[in-house]
Amino acid sequence: MKVLALAASNSRQSINKQLVSYAGEVLTSKVITNAEVEVIDINDFEMALYSIDRETESGIPQQAQAFYDKIGSVDAIIISYAEHNGSYTAAFKNLFDWTSRIDPKVYQGKKMLMLATSPGPGGAGSVLAAATGSAPYFAGEVKASLSVGSFYDNFDMETGQLRNEEIQTQLEDALATLK
C-alpha cells in the first residue's frame, strides 16, 4: 500500500506536518506494516495565485500536474490541516484550486484520513469539518478524521510522539480505516 501524507500548511515549523509525519510512522510501525508513506511538503508545489486570467494566458503550472500525479500514484492520502482564520491556509487552497482545474476529482477516489491540529483546544475543527464535508465532491473517500486540540500539551516535541494515550488510540483506529 502506498500512502501520500502532507500538511496543508506552508510553515517550516508546521505542527500539522509533525502530526502527519508521526501518523505515517505509526501507520508503518503499528497498523499497516507493509505500507510505504511519502511525506511531501506543499512548498515544493508553490505557484502564483490562481486566476482564470493566469490560466488562460499561461496554462496550468507543472507543479499542479505533479501534485495531481502524486495523488494518482497512491492508494490512500493522509492530510493534516492547519487553520487560518477558520479556513484552509492560502497555500493549500491555491494548490487545490490549480489542481482542480486539471480534474475536479482532485482526490481521484482515494481513501483518505483527515487530521487537524492547533495550539488551542479547538484543534482546527472548523477547517477539518469543511475538508471532510467537501472531500466527497472532489472524489475523496474520507474513512476517518481526527482533530488534535492543544497540540503542545498532547504531543511531545522532544520525542516526536503523542503523549496522550487516548488520542494515540484514536489515531491508530483512524489509521486502521485505510486498510
C-alpha positions in Angstrom: 0.0 0.0 0.0 1.3 3.4 -1.0 0.2 6.4 1.1 0.7 10.1 0.4 1.0 12.3 3.6 1.0 16.1 3.7 0.3 19.0 5.9 -2.0 21.7 4.4 0.4 24.3 5.7 3.5 26.1 4.2 5.1 26.8 7.6 8.5 25.3 8.0 7.7 24.6 11.7 4.2 23.3 11.0 2.7 21.3 13.8 0.4 19.7 11.2 3.5 18.4 9.4 4.8 17.0 12.6 1.4 15.3 13.2 1.1 13.9 9.7 4.7 12.7 9.7 4.0 11.0 13.1 0.8 9.4 11.7 2.9 8.0 8.8 5.3 6.5 11.3 2.5 4.9 13.3 0.9 3.6 10.2 4.0 1.7 9.1 5.2 0.6 12.5 1.9 -0.5 14.1 -1.1 -0.5 11.7 -0.2 -1.5 8.2 3.5 -2.5 8.4 3.9 -3.1 4.7 2.7 0.4 3.8 5.0 2.9 2.1 4.4 6.5 3.2 5.8 9.5 1.3 5.5 12.8 3.2 5.5 15.7 0.9 5.9 19.5 1.6 3.4 21.7 -0.2 6.1 24.3 -0.5 7.5 22.1 -3.3 4.3 22.9 -5.3 4.2 26.7 -4.8 2.6 28.6 -7.6 1.3 32.0 -8.4 -2.1 32.8 -7.0 -4.8 31.1 -9.1 -6.8 33.2 -11.5 -8.7 32.4 -14.7 -6.8 35.1 -16.5 -3.5 33.5 -15.4 -4.7 30.0 -16.5 -5.9 31.4 -19.9 -2.6 33.2 -20.5 -0.1 30.6 -19.3 -2.0 27.3 -18.8 -1.8 25.1 -15.7 1.5 25.1 -13.9 3.6 21.9 -13.9 3.5 21.9 -10.1 -0.3 21.3 -10.2 0.2 18.4 -12.6 2.9 17.0 -10.4 0.7 17.2 -7.3 -2.2 15.6 -9.2 0.1 12.8 -10.4 1.3 12.2 -6.8 -2.3 11.6 -5.7 -2.9 9.3 -8.7 0.1 7.2 -7.8 -1.0 6.2 -4.3 -3.7 4.1 -2.6 -4.5 6.5 0.2 -3.9 10.0 1.4 -3.4 11.5 4.9 -3.8 15.3 5.2 -3.4 17.3 8.3 -5.0 20.7 8.0 -3.8 23.9 9.6 -6.4 26.5 10.2 -6.1 30.2 9.2 -9.0 32.3 10.4 -11.3 29.3 10.5 -10.4 28.0 7.0 -7.8 26.5 4.8 -4.4 28.0 4.5 -3.9 30.2 1.4 -1.0 27.9 0.3 -3.1 24.7 0.4 -6.2 26.4 -1.1 -4.1 27.7 -4.0 -2.6 24.3 -4.7 -6.0 22.7 -4.5 -7.6 25.3 -6.8 -4.9 24.9 -9.5 -5.1 21.1 -9.3 -8.9 21.1 -9.6 -8.5 22.8 -13.0 -6.8 19.6 -14.2 -9.7 17.5 -12.9 -12.4 18.4 -10.4 -12.0 14.9 -8.9 -8.7 16.0 -7.3 -8.6 13.1 -4.9 -9.2 10.5 -7.6 -11.3 8.1 -5.5 -8.6 7.6 -2.9 -9.2 6.6 0.7 -8.5 9.5 3.0 -7.7 10.2 6.6 -8.1 13.8 7.5 -6.3 15.2 10.6 -6.0 18.7 12.0 -4.3 20.2 15.0 -3.7 23.6 16.5 -2.1 25.0 19.7 -5.5 25.8 21.1 -8.2 23.4 22.3 -10.3 23.7 19.1 -7.8 21.6 17.2 -8.6 23.3 13.8 -12.0 21.8 13.9 -13.6 24.4 11.6 -11.3 23.6 8.7 -11.4 19.9 9.4 -15.2 20.0 9.2 -15.0 21.9 5.9 -12.5 19.5 4.5 -14.3 16.3 5.4 -17.6 17.7 4.2 -16.3 18.8 0.8 -13.9 15.9 0.0 -16.6 13.6 -1.5 -17.4 16.3 -4.0 -13.8 16.0 -5.2 -13.7 12.2 -5.2 -12.2 11.7 -1.8 -13.3 8.7 0.2 -13.0 10.0 3.8 -12.6 7.0 6.0 -11.9 8.8 9.3 -11.0 12.2 10.7 -9.3 13.3 13.9 -8.8 16.7 15.5 -6.0 17.1 18.0 -6.5 20.1 20.1 -3.9 21.7 22.4 -1.1 20.2 20.3 1.8 21.2 22.6 0.0 19.6 25.6 -0.6 16.4 23.7 2.5 16.0 21.6 6.0 15.6 23.0 8.2 17.8 20.8 11.4 16.1 22.0 10.4 12.5 21.2 8.2 13.5 18.3 5.3 11.3 19.6 1.8 11.8 21.1 1.9 11.7 24.8 -1.9 11.4 25.2 -2.8 7.7 25.2 -6.5 8.3 24.3 -5.5 10.4 21.2 -2.9 7.8 20.3 -5.6 5.1 20.3 -7.9 7.3 18.3 -5.1 7.9 15.8 -4.3 4.2 15.5 -8.1 3.4 15.0 -8.3 6.1 12.3 -5.3 4.8 10.5 -6.7 1.3 10.5 -9.6 2.5 8.4 -7.2 2.9 5.5 -6.7 -0.9 5.2 
